[in-house]
Amino acid sequence: MKVWKKCGALFLTVLLCITMMAVPALAASDSQDGFEVTLTTDKEEYSKGEEIAATLTVTNTNDTAVSNVSLENLIPDGYKLADGSEAAKQVESLGAGETVSMTVTYVAEESDAGEDKPNTGDDNKENTEKPDTGDNSGNTGNIGENKGNTTTGGGTDKEKKSDVESGNKNNTTENKDTTEKAADKTSLTPTTGDNTNIAVWVVLLLLAGSGIVVLILKKKKNGKKFLSLFLCLTMLGTTSMGFSTSAEAAEVENESISISENILVDNNELEIKAIVKYDRDMKSEEEPTDAGEISFRKPSDDHIVSDEATGDYFVDNEILLTAREGTAREEIEKIVSEINGVIVGCIEITNDYQIEISEAKTVSELNEIVEQLKANNAVDDITIHYVDEIEFDAIPNDSKWASEEWSSDYPEGTNWGVEAINAMEAWEHYDEMSYVKVGIIDTMFDTNQEDLVYTKVWNNPESIYSEKDEKNRTHGTHVAGILAAGYNNTIGIAGVAPKVTLYGYSILGEQSDSVITDSNKNLTGYMEWKYALAKLITSNCKVINVSIGLTKPDADVSMEQGNILGSFLDKMLHKGYDFVIVQSAGNSIKNESTQLYETTNAINSGLFCWITIPEVKDRIIVVGNIGSNGSHKNGLFGWFGERVFDGFFFARGSNYGERIDVVAPGTDIYSTLPKNKYGNKTGTSMATPHVSGIATMCFSVNPSLSGTQVKNIIVGTATTTVTDHNSKDTSTDIAHKELLTYRMVNAGAAVELALNTQGEAISPVNPSTGIVMGNVRGYDDDHQVVELNDVNVSAYRISDYDGNLSEYASATKSDSDGNYELVLEDGQYYINIYKEGYLPFAICDVTVTNNQITYLDNVILWGDSGAEVSNYIHGTVRSALTGSAISDVTVRLRPGWDNKNGTLATVVETDADAVTVTDDNGQYSLEVLEGCYTAEFSKEGYITGYANVICTNMDNADQDGVITPVLSDDEYRIVLTWSSTPSDLDSHLSGPLSTGERFHVYYSDMSAFDNGETVATLDLDDTSSYGPETITLKKTQDGIYKYAVHDYSNRSNASSTELSMSGAKVKLYCGNTLLATYNVPINVAGNIWNVFEIEGDTVQTINTMGSKSNPSMIFSDDVSGVSETALDIDKEQFGENKAVVDSGADSDFKKELDISEE
């Protein structure tokens, strides 16, 4: 009986231990970090086969919002999701006091009669896992995705985890000695799993065994005391283990909350579970840059066709258009409407547009449209919307190569990749690292994977409800884990980069029924690539991982795509964004008949490999794949002696070529998989995120680095060489025969160098700029001129000062007074002015100079009748010196204003060039279509002149021209013209004399002399509108010569704007060259226009307005002893007196005009 009591006591003790151990694992937490979480069902009892509806509700009781909140109902074993139900939900932000909930419905699966199925995980088609019969000798169960591999070594926790977490329970392992790392390195190894439960059960077994010993010793004198001591120790040890486990659980729960509830199904208890994840670190997350609209529409499958001639895929009802910088969307809409097109996608920051055409077209028809639109100045680039066939280039382990290439014996364990790149040395700088935004463009992602936290994923359906859906998420989830799996979070594995803010873009998107297999590749167009890049770059992602390649390499297509993406990325750099793009080199294609790999040059297989723009190429890293040759012992038979590492090999499946910058581990890489699984994959896709992780750490320790610096650091510190022996393998069908050598990355050396490098982070380019201003008005129905607002004004640069085409444009609209202003980079521009319902207007050659304002001619628009209307342009050509009409002047018309060298317009009906000659009265007339034109006037002995004219559908007024006789090389001539109002504008010129004084030539003193030589003469004074008014200058002294225009008609009105709205224009000639043309500043009060100054051979633009009532005081600041109250000379009285002087009747008249102060 005593024995039974003792056994009972022992039983109760063990039961207590088990209970205490179980409490932390099964307890439901419904409140944590200010979250209130509930899990409810629609009722408490169910019958078998009945649908169960479970609702998970989360309330944020914090004072601030939290980000990246995900809710997931875990489906019990033996159950499946009901049709139309989703198991997971994610919200970007949950505000203070807000609640989110989701309901999942599931039903029992049909019984499989307890059949033990073999392991059929991803890519393990050749594996056959036998039922556990106690003899494991025949097992061929795999780790992750190693087809047919049997693990024979590695007693490390890392390898055990691979067995446990990938579900391969029957794998056998033999204990092997492992090389211990130095203490300082080992301390940096992240905690990637929790073996506490295993340890606890080992302790329990030991305690139970001790209990048996106690029973055997029961007859001994100290047996009762020993038993009591044993019971106490058992309870104490179990309790401490339970608390320890609870502490571990609490540490994990700082980013997740688990909750469970028990219900009854046919009177059997069923536990339902749910988990809530959130990210408290994102509260202060930097907001993405406001980059304007970023939109994209995936082309319909029905419109993705193949070109019969080339085999290239394209979208038969779309084109891609890139507008000049600054071009208004309205103008693009107007342009594409001419081809029955509409905008369906737009990336505003780079002026990229996706255009859908109403009807499907052939390649040749689309090319005709492309050529038609290229002629428009608003268009920078335009192409057919080509579609590339791409692959996500992780290749499964192939058992035929397993013993030769895919060994991972050493560096050992499932994390051999991070060990091989020396990541632990980089992790020594963990405390010096800051979080870096990283983007991944890939298939799809499991955003509920336990070891990954995403900030934002675009184009990625959240639910996982089918085998196909899980397959599509495998590649992207595996890549993301290599780069960014949680560091020191006691879960799963550790990514290369410890501090990552993770973004993703799913290239498969909503095509969740499409599964990537060897025979089914994905088709992705150029616009989607731009869209994905824009989303990531404008979110300030510094590193972008692209583990994607082309399945059908084509040099021409690759070069075209490289140019398109290169130009796009170059614009991003000039907007101030910086980044590094890490591109996989691509994998070979396996020939199924020969079982050999047919590799290709990486330059043709990577989406970004063909980019040649230096600033962009310097930020792209192309990565090849290496594996490990393992190790051996250098003693007898290889059984004894020191262990020797046999180095790395260039993977046979990796593409080759000089475009590969570095290589990294990509063979048998263990990482995250959907549904909280883990496994191995091989390919350049796996090598690439190793390098992306290093780039991230470089930015992390030194955010001031530029993308170019980060690439140079990674390439420069890659010193271990790996030779591509495949290039000499005659047994394979390989095009390259030279022996190629590559360099493997070193994370520790790269991060160390990054820390000690002076950063050169780029900033937005701020080029020198000038301002263009003008005024636009229009004729109303009564043919009266009125102000027009909201007129579109666009400027397109046609060349910079080096004479080279430079892609740039800008656009604006006129205000309520018809005024407009454009801030433009230096260069020559074409200005387009248009408004709905009016004929468009063009100004062909406008010069913009740094820090100067250029005023354009006033424009008058008139209504568009919708038909071709012709009319006559007519006028008189006059001499700038005398104002008299000139006969036999050749007149030529060119379309557009300021078009001095373009193609001539044509005469209506005859289609002959629009050329004529003035008659004896100096008059000309030409019939042309309505529009704006430049008239050229030329005659021997005169400098060729130009005038901007218009041909309307109304009665056109005379539009006169002015030409000036040729000058000697040292002579200047200044010609002033204007419109009808005001009637009298005057030219004023001031300059130095040998006496030290300054002359002032204007209507009161029409000539200046120095030492008996004429210096300046007012050749013609016009007092009845239009001009010309001309001054000729021959400099005799060094110094500053100043020219101004005075509004004599409004000399007493300082607030008058008539001068600024007069359309006044000044042309400055030297010799036979037109040096400059000036238009009066618009809509500015004042009656003085200070136009320019000449000093030496330099002409300095002034273009400012001011006010003075006395014409003689225009240059009063330059004349010593001149009174501000000096006599204002009346022009009419002066004219009468001047006639007297000219006749010699009063030689003292000039003295009477002296205005010197007493």
Summary of the structure (lengths in Angstrom):
residues: 1158
radius of gyration: 41.9
end to end distance: 142.9
largest distance: 159.5
contacts: 3913
relative contact order: 0.06
helix: 23%
strand: 34%
